[in-house]
Amino acid sequence: MAGFLEGKNVAVTGAGSGIGKAVALACAEEGARVVVADYGVSMDGSDPTSEVADAVVAEITAAGGTAVAVAGDVSEMATGQAIVDAAVGNWGSIDGVVCVAGILRERMLFNMSEAEWDDVVRVHLKGTFTVFRAATAVMRKQDTGGSLVAFTSGAFLGSTAQANYSAAKGGIVSLAKSAAMAMKRFNVNANIIAPVARTRMSDNVPFGFETGEPGDIAPMVMYLLSDPGRQVTGQIYTCVGRRVSLWNQPAEIRSIWAPGDRWTPEELADVVPRTIKWEEHPFIADMDRRMKEMADKKAAEDAAS
């Protein structure tokens, strides 16, 4: 055990596999006692089991670390409370929570069912809230405060076939930033990781960009959980391979004022293109480029056949 998180009590959701497991193992290796929280469901949400969480606990214990398992639906308030209670009841405090648990239900917006929407928002967004809610109630009374780490995705800016996932991940950003504002005076920081790594959940996603491995995400998470990282709050970081990148803070960038009491739509149609204009979404621009390349390639193939 290396000791960077020595003496800290940390809970990680979605810790049975992928990024969550990598974070849990790394925290334990650095001396933290870890609550390994995972419902252990299959990709379609069926067959819940505690076996995956128990297996990670066994792995940590075998390496000389300390861990306990919690298996339950993280979107339920009782489970969020149980995760925090497992740390407090066993070790006396909760110093950090890392909310990784999530699912995918990919579908075009016009074909998406109510259940596909509800399930994704429930697990990602409410599943972060339940743990944050329980943890902050304890952390605000601790002299040592605590750390909150949420997980978003670059898809929170929009995704072609994941409107539910994008909405949930955007909500997580707002939730974590709100937590950062509310909890700063209690010595609690809150930050967001936007990982890019191949996991069970991303296996069916056709990566056309830089990607990494689950273990690449853990070092930044541990930094944000540590005492040196406590000064950082309200930030979004991308972690992919060897790269860590800071996201900008959204803000108004250009303004115009109506010549009278208010704008008319005709005035805006004339003035906006010449003044404040608009910001092109980089993902949409990239998608347009790829679609054009595919169309050109098909046209070339058709011409050659």
PyMOL commands that set and color helices and strands:
alter all, ss='L'
color gray80, all
select helices_A, chain A and resi 18-29+51-62+77-91+109-111+114-139+154-157+163-186+214-216+218-225+228-231+265-274+282-304
alter helices_A, ss='H'
color red, helices_A
select strands_A, chain A and resi 9-13+33-37+67-70+96-99+146-151+188-195+236-240+243-246
alter strands_A, ss='S'
color yellow, strands_A
deselect
rebuild
show_as cartoon
